[in-house]
Amino acid sequence: MKVDILAFGAHPDDVELGCGGTIAKSVSKGKKVGIIDLTRGELGTRGNKDIRKREAEEAGKILGVKFRKNLFLDDGFIFNDRESQEKVIEVIRLYKPEIVLCNAIKDRHVDHARASDLVSSSCFLSGLEKLKTAGGKDFSNTSWRPKHVFHYIQWEDIIPDFVFDISGFLEIKMSAVKAFKSQVYNEKSSETETPISSINFLNSVESRANNLGRLIFSDAAEGFTSERTMAIEDFDTLL
């Protein structure tokens, strides 16, 4: 299945928190979107890999994506090495996305920046015709390079290169985020508190979207950084 957008996250819930509204809006416009989780989040303080798998499946349904897959890299130990690159390259060549969304270029969690670098490198390498992956399948040896690689914003307040208007889709985004009951604020939970399990963090996700929306005279938005200079065909394409 060829998709329009392939969103990568180091852990289940990264995509929802970083670009859930963008995905929901894109799906509503008929775009085919898939999610790839690099790890199962098995080192997370709260929950476990099985719980997070169920939560990820529920969140994917809320966003309306075509599929969600996991590459089973080691949580906490994501590296931009050849073995990991080939796993990412194979899914890029399988789904042939025009746009790839991935982790922030800098963030509190060590996996996030590493995942950002891994996916970015893999998108470039995927376009090399002479590169053959160990899998040896037909699709994995057919080169494909996405047109764009965009990095969503996570914990750090990185200044975006552009923002994506998600007016009318913030509620869906927050529903998908809250599907990860083991991770975000849950008044019924007795597990150890973490930086993202507070009500303050949950509120900050919504308030960031509202503030980015304010900057473009809209209700809500999500910010991204771009690896290359963006271009417009004419001024009429600007909001």
N, C-alpha and C positions, 0 to 999 in steps of 0.2 A: 504494500500500500504506500503510494507516494503521499506525503503530507505537505502542507504549506508551512507549518511551523512545528519545530521540534524543540521542546523545552527540557533542559537538563537541570537537575538539582543534585547537590552532593548528598543530601538526605531527604527522605520523605518529609514534606512540609516546606522545603526551601522554595519550590516553584509557586506554591499557593501564596506564601508570604511576599515573594518578590514580584510576581507577575500574574497572579490569579485573575485580576480584573481584565488584564489584557487578553488572557486566554479566553475568558468567558465572552468578552465582546467579539473577539475574532471568530469564535464558534458560532455566535449568533448571526454573523455575516456570511456563514457558509464555509468558513475556512476549516480545513482538516488539521487537527492539532493532536500531537502525541506528547507524552511525558516520559522521560527516562530518569529514573533515580539511580545514582551511581552506587550508593550503599543502602543498607537496610536500617541505618541509624542504630546499630546494635550496641554502641557504646553510650547511648543516651542515658542520662541519669534516671529519667522517668520512662515507664513503659518497657516494651521489649520489641524485638524484631517482628514477632507475630502480630502483636497489637498494632504496631505501626503499619504493617502490611494491610491490615483490615481498614485502618483509618485512611491510608493512601488510596485504596480502592474506592472508598466512599467519597473522598474529596474529588477524585477523578470524575466520578459520576455527576457530582454537583456542577463541575466545570463543563461537562459535556465532551470530554476528550475522546478520541477514537480508541486509544489504548494507553496503557501505562505499564512500563517494564522496568525491571531492576537489573543492573549489571553485576551486582554482588561484589563490588570492590570492598576493601576493608575500611570500615568506618574509623576515622581518625588517622588513617594512613594512606590517603589518596596521594599518588605521586604521578608526575608527568613522565612516565617511563614507557618503553615500547609496548610492553604487555597491555598496559591500560589503554594506550593510544589505539591499539588494534581493536580492542573491544568497542571503543567509541566509534572508530572509523567504520566498523562493520554495520552499526546501526544507522550511521549517517548514509552509508551507501545503500542500505536496505530501504530506508524511508525517503531518501532524496529531498530533504527539506529545502525550501527557498530561504527560510529564516531560521536561525538557531538562537534561542534565548538561554542564557546560562548564568552561573553565579557571579557575584560581585567581584570586581578586580582586587578589592581590599576589604577585609572584614575581620571581625573578632575571632571567629572560629577558623582554625588553621586549614580545615578542609575546604573552606569556601574559595579562598584565593587559589589554592592548588587545583581545585576542580575547574575554576575559571580558566586557568592556564592550560590544563589538560584538554578541555573541550575546544578552546581556541586553537591550540596546536593541531588537534585531530581534524578540525574542519579544514585547515590548510593542507595537511598531509593527505586527506581523503581525496583531494583533487589531483594527486600525482598519479598519472597513468601507470607508471612502472612499479608503483608500490603494491605488493601483493601481501595480503594478511595470512596469518597462519591457518585461519579457518578454511581457506581454499574453496569457499563456495562461490558460485557464479556472481552473486550480488556483491560479495565482499571484495571482488577483484575488478569491479567496474567503477571507475573514478567518478566522484561527485563532490563538488564544492559549493556549499551554501552561498547565496548572494550576500547575506548579511549575518554577522554575529553580534548580538547585543547582550550586554550584561546588566541584569537588574540590580537594584540597590537593596541591601539587607540591613545589617545592624548599623554600620557606619553611615553618616549623613554625607554621602558622596554627591557632589554637584552633578546633576544629569546633563548629558549632551542634548537630550530631548525628552519630552514627556508624552505619554500616551493617554489620551482622554478616555477615562473609564466611567464617565457619568452614566448612572443607571445600572452599573454593574458592581458597585462597591459592596452591596448587600450579598451578592453571590460570592464575591471574593471572601468576605468575612465568614460566610457559611462554610466555605471550603476550608478556611483556616481553622475554624472551630471544630471541624470534623476530627482534627487531631487532638482529641480530648486528653490524651495522655501527656501532651506537650504544652499546650497553652493553658491559660487560666481555667481552672475547674474547681469550684468551691467545695465539691465533694471529694476531691483528691486528698489523700494523706501522705503522698510521696514527697520526697525532698524538693524544696523549692529551687528553681533554676532561674536564670535571667529572663527566660521567655515564658515562665509560668505565672508571672504576676499580671494582675489586672492592668497595671500601668503599661506593660508591654503590649497587651492586646489593644488597649486604647490608642497606643502610639502608632500602631499599624494603620488604624483608621484615620487618625489625625494627620499622619504624613500624607495619605492619599488626598485628604481634604485640602491640605495646605498646597500640595503640588497642583491640585485643581484650581485653587484660588489664584495661583500665579498665571494661569492661562484663562482666567475668567470662566472657569467651569466648576462643576461640583466636585469632581475627583479625578485623579490622574496617578499614573505610575511612572517612575523615572528610570531611564536607561543610559548607559554609556555605550559609545560606538567605537569600534576598532579603526574605522577609517572615516574620512571626511564624508559627511552626508551631502546629498545634492537634491535640488528641487528642479522640476521642469519649468515651472513658472510660478509667479506669486499667488495665483489662484488656488494652488494646492495647500497654502498655509491657512491655518485656522485663525 
